[in-house]
Amino acid sequence: MASSNSLMDSLFQRSLEDLIKGLRLGESTFISRSLEEIRREIKLTDLSTKSVALQKLSYLAALHGVDMAWAAFHAVEVVSSSRFAHKRIGYHAIAQSFSDQTPVMLLITNQLRKDLNSSNEHEVSLALECLARIGTDDLARDLTSEVFTLLGSSKALVRKKAIGVVLRVFDKYPDAVKVCFKRLVENLESSDPQLLSAVVGVFCELTAKDPRSYLPLAPEFYKILVDSRNNWVLIKVLKIFAKLASIEPRLAKKVADPVCEHMRKQNVGKSLLFECIRTVFSSLSDQETALKLAVAKIREFLVDDDPNLKYLGLHALSIVAGKHLWAVLENKEAVVKAMSDEDPNVKLEALHLLMAMVNEDNVTEISRILMNYALKSDPLFCNEIIGSILVACSRDSYEIIVDFDWYVSLLGEMARVPHCQRGKEIEHQLIDIGTRVKDARLELVRVSRALLIDPALLGNQFLHPILSAAAWASGEYVEFSKSPYEIAEALLQPRTCLLPDSIRAIYIHSAFKVLVFSLGAYFSAQEPTSPPLAQESTSSGHSVVNGFTYNSISSLVNMIELGLCSLSGTIDVEVQERAKNVLGFIGMIKHEIAEKATSQNSETEAHRAIAFMEDVFSEELGPVSSTAQEKVPLPEGLELNENLEGLQEICREVLEPMAESDYSSDKVSFSVAKLRIRDQEEASSSLPPPLESSSLLAEHRKRHGLYYLSSQKSEDHNDREGNDNNTSNEYPPANEISVDSFKPKKKISKPRPVVVKLDEGDEPKRKPDASSSNDESLSRAIQTALMGKGKGKEKEKERVKENHEMNVDTENIEQSSRREKKNKKNGERSSKRSSRRQRGKEASVTKPVEVPDLLL
Amino acid sequence: MRLLIRFILLQNRQGKTRLAKYYVPLEESEKHKVEYEVHRLVVNRDSKFTNFVEFRTHKVIYRRYAGLFFSLCVDITDNELAYLECIHLFVEILDHFFSNVCELDLVFNFHKVYLILDEFILAGELQETSKRAIIERMSELEKLE
C-alpha cells in the first residue's frame, strides 16, 4: 500500500510551474500547504520526485523566505544521483542553503570529490560552483588537490572556474597556496582572455589585501597591461597597479606610459578611461604627463550630459584635490554648476570640492554662496553645507579666518537657518573663539545678545546648545555689552522654561555675572576718586557702562530677584542651587544699595562682598589643553605610581575621558581655579601654575586619587610647555583698544597663537586591527612561494645582460618558471624544497620582498 | 574589504524580489532587511540621477529595465561603469535566452535564470564577459536535461 501511495504521489506531484502558478493566484495558505506537500514528497525514495520537491523548496526559500535548512540531508541525496538534472537541482539547493553550521556538510566532501574528478566537465563545473559558494575550512583543505589538478585542466572552462574557486580556498585554507600558486601564476600567461580575466580578478583581490607580497609579479601584470585588449582585464590590472604603485614608486614611473597610451586611444571605453584616470589620480599623481592628460580627460566627463559621468568626474576630482588643487580650480564652473543639480549625490560631491577650494581670500565669498544654497535646500543638504563650512573654517585653529567679526556673525546667522541641526558644533566654536580671540569678543557679545533676546529661538531644541554658548559669552564678557540690563532680562525671560535644566543653570550663572558686574560698576562709580571704568584692564574696548543710577541698579536687582524667586523651588538641583545662591547674594547686599546712594563708606560688608565676587569673575578663562592636567608638577612626597598602575588597566575607559579637560565644565564652575591663567603675566613668563593651586591640587589628589592618571612630570618639562597652558591668548595687548580697524587682525593669523594640539589625541588608542591569523599565514605562504621564484629570477638576472626591454625579461621569467615546473614534477625534489623553504620561512618573511631590478 | 559582488537583486517596482543571489553569508532576516532597504533606495530615485548610490558601507549600482530593478552591490572602490555594463550584459543574455524576456519569464524559469547567473558570476567575481560564450554554454547544458 505504501508503495502505491508513493506512486500516486509521484504521479500527481505538483511541478515547479504549478507551484508558481498557484502562488500567483495569491492564496495565503498556499505556501503552508505546499510546504506540507513538499515535506512529504521529499522523503520519498524516488529521486525524481525528490528533486522536484527540492526544486520547489529552493524556489520558496529564495523568493518567499521559507526556511530550507531542514532539507539539507535530502539535498545530499539528490546530489548523489547520476542524472545531471538532479545533480543540478541538488547543487543549487546546497549552494543556496548550506552554511558553516550545516551538520551534514561532511557528507558532501566525497560527493564533491567525485564530481570534481569526473570526466564530464559540466559535473565538474557544478561542483566547483558549489564549492565556491559554500567552501568551509575542511572542504577547502580536503579538496585542494582536486582544485590543483583542475587548475591545469585542458578544458578552459574548467580551468576558469577553478581559478574562481581558488580565492575562496586560499581564504579558508592558506596552505593551499603552496600547492596551487604556481599554477595560478602560470595562468597569467594564458592567451585566452576569459581565463586571464579570471586570474587577474583573483590577483586583484589578493593584492588589495596585501600588496607587498605580489610585487614580484609586476612584470607579468605589466605585460598584460600593455598587450591586452579586453576592457575587463585592463580594469582589473589597473586596480592591481594602483595598489602596487602606491607602495613602490619606481613602478609608478614605469606604468605611467602604458596608462597614458590607453587614455589617448580613440574609442576607449568610458569605464576603462575612468579607471585609468582613477589610477593616475590615486597612485600616479606624481607623474606629470599622466596627471595632465588625466585632468584633460576628466573635463570631458564633467561637461557630459550623462549624470553618471558627471558624478564620476566630480568624484575623481575629489581624489586628486588634496595634492593638486589646480585641477579642481580649473574646473570651478563645472563644480558650481553641479551644486544646483538635482541629484543629491552630485550635489554632495560638488560641495566637497568647493570646500577643498576654500582659502583665506575667498572664504567670505564662498561662505556667502553656500549659505544661500543652504537656505534653499532640503534639510539634509542644508546641514551638510553648514557642517562643511564649520569644519573648513575651524581647521587648524581657524587658520583661514582673517576677519573673526565676520565669522562670528556668520555663526549667528547659521543659528537662524530654519533647518540647522548643527547646534553642538556652533556652540563649541562660539566658545572657542571667545576664549581664543580677544578682539572678537565685542562682536561675540553683540551676536549673543541678538540670539538671547529672541524668544522664538527658545522653542527650537536644535538651537539650545547655541543659546547656551550665547548665554555663557554674554555673562563672561559682559563688560562689552551695551546694556547689561537687557541681557539679564533676556536670560531670565519666562520662556527660558523651555530650556533643559543644564542650560538653564548656565543662564542663571551668566545672570549672576551680569549682576556682579553691574553692582561693581555702580559701587565704584559712587566713589569720586575711582578711575573711569574705561581704563580698567579687564574691560577693554567696551561702550559706556558706568551709567548706573540708583534707579537703574535697583530695578536690575529687583528684576533678577523676581525672575529667580520662582526657580528657588525647582526640582533640578543645579538650577535650584544657583538660583538660591544668587538670591542669597542679593539679600546680602540689597539694603546697602539704598544706603549707598547717601553714604560714601566704601568699607561696608556689601562693598567687600561685591569686590570679592568681581575679583572671582575677573579671571580670564582660556582654552585648556587636554594634556594640561598632566603637566602640573607632582608635589613631593606624593607617590602615585604604585597605587594606580594596576588601577589604570582596569579603569582605562573611565580614567581617560577624565583627563581631558573640557572647558565647558570650566565655564560653569568657577571654583576649580587650578588651571586659570593670568593674562597680564602671559606675555612675559612661562610660569608654572601658582603655588596655592598646586597645594590645592595635592589636596584634591589625596582625596580623589582614583581619578588621576599616574604622571611622569619633571620640572623642566613644564618649563617649555608651560606656555601651552597660557594658550592662545597671545594676541598682543596692543590690540586691546582697537574696535574699528580690522586690518591689525591680519596680524592675528600671522603670529599664530600656540596651537593647543592634543599630544595624545582625543580617543583612547585604537588597537591595530588584529589581522586574522589566516591573513598572516596567507601572505607568509605567498611570500615564500614567490621568494622561491624570485631566487630563480635573481640567478637569471646575473646571467642576462643589463637590458631594460621588458619583453626580453619576461621571456627569461618564463624560462625560469618552466624550469621550476619541471622540478615540480619531480615530487621528491619539490617536497624537499618545500621543507627547506619552511625552515627558511621565518628568515624570509622578515626580509622585505625584493623587486627584481628588471622592472626599474 | 573584499572587492567582490556582494549580492545581486532583481526587484519589481512593488518591491517583490524576483531573483536574489548572495555571495556573502547573511542570515535570512538580514537578507529581508537588505532587500527592503535596497528597494526603497532605488525605487525613489529619479531616472535623471546617477545609477550609483551608497548603501551602508558599500555601493549599489542599479538600472531599471521596464518594471524591474537590477541591483548589484559592490565595494565602494569598484569601477561603477564596468558593473553597469555587466548588468546590461546580463539583461542582453536573458533577452536572448528567453526571446524578449519579460518579468513573467523570469518568474517561471527561475532555475534557468540562476543557471545563467552562475555561468556569468562565480563567487562574486565576474568570470565570463562574452555573451556568445555564455549562450553556447547554456545550450550545452540544455541538451543535458
Interface residues (C-beta under 8 A of the other chain):
Chain A: L16 E17 I20 R24 Q55 S58 Y59 A62 L63 G65 D67 F84 A85 R88 I89 H92 S99 D100 H122 L128 E129 A132 R133 L157 K160 K161 G164 V165 L167 R168 Q194 S197 A198 G201 V202 C204 E205 A208 N230 N231 W232 I235 K239 G269 K270 S271 F274 E275 R278 P307 N308 K310 Y311 L312 E342 D343 P344 N345 V346
Chain B: M1 R2 L3 L4 T17 R18 L19 A20 Y23 P25 E28 K31 H32 D46 K48 F49 T50 N51 F52 V53 E54 N79 E80 L81 A82 L84 E85 V107 F108 F110 H111 Y114 L115 D118 L122 A123 E125 L126 Q127 E128 T129 S130 A133 R137 E140 L141 L144 E145
